[in-house]
Amino acid sequence: MTTVRRGHQEDGGEPHPPRLRPPLHRVSPRAIAHWMIEYLLLWGLASGLSLGVAAWIGDSDWDVLPGWVSGRVGWLPYIIGAAGLLMVTVAPIWRYRVHRWEVSADVVYTRTGWFSREWLLVPVGRIQTVDSKQGWIERILGLATIEVNTASHTGSSEVSGLPVEVATRLAKDLAHRAHDLRDDAT
């Protein structure tokens, strides 16, 4: 049996990175609808463009493309449509399951990412600005996004898919706490 302490195995094997627990809070379930609508608009546009490209190439006597490509260009809208359908139906649910957030006394903690995960811990004392924003889809669904900005671009964080009330309260609370910590440090 192998025991792991502080990221190292006692049996002399390779060290393991320390494991972070997931942040406590999920985003709003309405975020699934938000992401579905965004993906539907994006992939709908891509499908329409692919249909136009397929029709244009199929009707022209273009000798630039190899024969095997121009002969199969009619498949392009179907391939794009299938990929879009998969993205619209699967990706928002997957994204909802992964995206989490938490604010403790001294840190804003987020986890994002689909294939490669990103855990971001932003110390409250380093926060310079906290912004709240709403796109038109978010406004319809009663959602908002907060952006936590630090002096370092890599230290900044974003939490999207929050109910408006939560985002407003969180942005106000973080701004006050960051201001108080900066005042205490000087």
Secondary structure by P-SEA (a helix, b strand, c coil): cccccccccccccccccccccccccccccaaaaaaaaaaaaaaaaaaaaaaaaaaaaaacccccccaaaaaaccaaaaaaaaaaaaaaccaaaaaaacccccccccbbbbbbbccbbbbbbbccccccbbbbbccaaaaaaccbbbbbbccccccbbbbccccaaaaaaaaaaaaaaaaaaaaaac
